[in-house]
Amino acid sequence: MLIVTLSYAYKKLARPIFFLFDPEAVHNFVTGLGEVLGEVSELNAIISKMFSSKSKVLKQEIAGIEFKSPIGLAAGFDYEAKVVKVLPSLGFGFNSVGTITNYPYAGNPKPRLGRLPKSRSLMVYKGFKNRGALATAEKLSNQKFSIPLGISIGKSNIPQINTQKDAILDIVSALKIFENSNVSNSYYELNISCPNLFGNVTFYKPEYLNDLLNETDKLKLNKPIFIKMPIELSNNQTMKLLDIIVRHRVAGVIIGNLQKNRNDKAFVKDELKKWKVGNFSGKPTWKRSNELIGLAYRMYGNKLTIIGCGGVFSAEDAYTKIKLGASLVQLITGLIFEGPFLVAEINKDLPLLLRKDVFKHISEAVGTYEE
Ligand SMILES: Cc1cc2nc3c(=O)[nH]c(=O)nc-3n(C[C@H](O)[C@H](O)[C@H](O)COP(=O)(O)O)c2cc1C
């Protein structure tokens, strides 16, 4: 009851105020507040008692890592690792930092973030604004994280890195920095799908992705690595990338990234006119990410763990992705629209949805969707 009331209050009181202000300014305020709250351990303990998941049916071990809840924060919310300490209290089972790149990047010209309230979407044009691998690894080293931390790594967004070979060297350098630092309870997300970068480097050609993964294999990484997939490729192109991925030391795939296709039916068209650049999160990613989760599960559900991401705004949404084949689920936009208690609400309602379908544990539901 408390969670439902707080969610209602967020939507009726806080959200209308937040939505009056510039989205990036609100984002900076919220992450700053999260950082401060994260330091007050007594307060976190109280919040955690109310909101963190204690349900045994949601607890999983995946790639040697324990997840108390299947719901995580996707890459892109916490570029500077500010909210890592407060998220567990809100019920998150894991969270991503980044995308982090070998070289720092100040971000694309503003506006880098926009709202499409009717489409339940955000316009994203950040281009990997981050402090770089070294500074981030230093900040994260020797800290204790109570939930797994996904370190999202991508190609540095600088014009000098504009060949396939240099891009691979750049990504490998960033991975090495994290391998040589002491970031506990973590895994990697290799972001091959950011749509807002300089140059023509691509890992969408199977042979180019193969070249990259040959080099990451050689690192013999100590932590599992997941590939963050695009959703704008065709089924056929996606299948070819998956065929490559399963030949390498990769634990799974995250499906997927932002929506590039402005013709997706979830858009309320007049909201798009305002944004000449950028790509889109939220409901416009929902359908395509679901199609590709189903495809990946049918092809390689026995070899790859799937993390479903895109347009999750409720427990029912998360459950749809799980039944399509996702073992874990990530979100960002749902959090902005539904508020900070969304994850606690999902943790509360998911066990009920599982029970209704006579599943004793979340793992039994994965991939059970019948078309
Ligand atoms: C503000 C913002 C920034 C993002 N930046 C990144 C990023 O740096 N790396 C990445 O892999 N995905 C990034 N994404 C994509 C999200 O991780 C996610 O794939 C996408 O938003 C779909 O999930 P959602 O509908 O729950 O937001 C970003 C998304 C948003 C909204």
The ligand as an SDF file (V2000), in Angstrom:
LIG
                    3D

 31 33  0  0  0  0  0  0  0  0999 V2000
   19.3800    9.3280  -20.9610 C   0  0  0  0  0  0  0  0  0  0  0  0
   19.7810    8.0130  -21.5490 C   0  0  0  0  0  0  0  0  0  0  0  0
   21.1240    7.7680  -21.8150 C   0  0  0  0  0  0  0  0  0  0  0  0
   21.5120    6.5390  -22.3380 C   0  0  0  0  0  0  0  0  0  0  0  0
   22.8470    6.2810  -22.5060 N   0  0  0  0  0  0  0  0  0  0  0  0
   23.2420    5.0150  -22.7870 C   0  0  0  0  0  0  0  0  0  0  0  0
   24.6010    4.6450  -22.7480 C   0  0  0  0  0  0  0  0  0  0  0  0
   25.4790    5.4550  -22.4660 O   0  0  0  0  0  0  0  0  0  0  0  0
   24.9240    3.3630  -23.0180 N   0  0  0  0  0  0  0  0  0  0  0  0
   23.9950    2.4100  -23.3200 C   0  0  0  0  0  0  0  0  0  0  0  0
   24.3440    1.2440  -23.5280 O   0  0  0  0  0  0  0  0  0  0  0  0
   22.6880    2.7280  -23.3770 N   0  0  0  0  0  0  0  0  0  0  0  0
   22.2860    3.9910  -23.1030 C   0  0  0  0  0  0  0  0  0  0  0  0
   20.9580    4.3110  -23.1010 N   0  0  0  0  0  0  0  0  0  0  0  0
   19.9650    3.2910  -23.4970 C   0  0  0  0  0  0  0  0  0  0  0  0
   19.3780    2.5720  -22.2870 C   0  0  0  0  0  0  0  0  0  0  0  0
   20.3770    1.8530  -21.5950 O   0  0  0  0  0  0  0  0  0  0  0  0
   18.2730    1.6010  -22.7210 C   0  0  0  0  0  0  0  0  0  0  0  0
   18.8460    0.6530  -23.5720 O   0  0  0  0  0  0  0  0  0  0  0  0
   17.1280    2.2880  -23.4370 C   0  0  0  0  0  0  0  0  0  0  0  0
   16.8570    3.5460  -22.8720 O   0  0  0  0  0  0  0  0  0  0  0  0
   15.8450    1.4760  -23.3970 C   0  0  0  0  0  0  0  0  0  0  0  0
   15.4280    1.2800  -22.0700 O   0  0  0  0  0  0  0  0  0  0  0  0
   14.2650    2.1800  -21.3660 P   0  0  0  0  0  0  0  0  0  0  0  0
   13.1360    2.2200  -22.3270 O   0  0  0  0  0  0  0  0  0  0  0  0
   13.9480    1.4660  -20.0990 O   0  0  0  0  0  0  0  0  0  0  0  0
   14.8560    3.5190  -21.1240 O   0  0  0  0  0  0  0  0  0  0  0  0
   20.5430    5.5550  -22.6270 C   0  0  0  0  0  0  0  0  0  0  0  0
   19.1880    5.8290  -22.3880 C   0  0  0  0  0  0  0  0  0  0  0  0
   18.8040    7.0210  -21.8420 C   0  0  0  0  0  0  0  0  0  0  0  0
   17.3340    7.2730  -21.5780 C   0  0  0  0  0  0  0  0  0  0  0  0
  1  2  1  0
  2  3  1  0
  2 30  2  0
  3  4  2  0
  4  5  1  0
  4 28  1  0
  5  6  2  0
  6  7  1  0
  6 13  1  0
  7  8  2  0
  7  9  1  0
  9 10  1  0
 10 11  2  0
 10 12  1  0
 12 13  2  0
 13 14  1  0
 14 15  1  0
 14 28  1  0
 15 16  1  0
 16 17  1  0
 16 18  1  0
 18 19  1  0
 18 20  1  0
 20 21  1  0
 20 22  1  0
 22 23  1  0
 23 24  1  0
 24 25  2  0
 24 26  1  0
 24 27  1  0
 28 29  2  0
 29 30  1  0
 30 31  1  0
M  END
$$$$
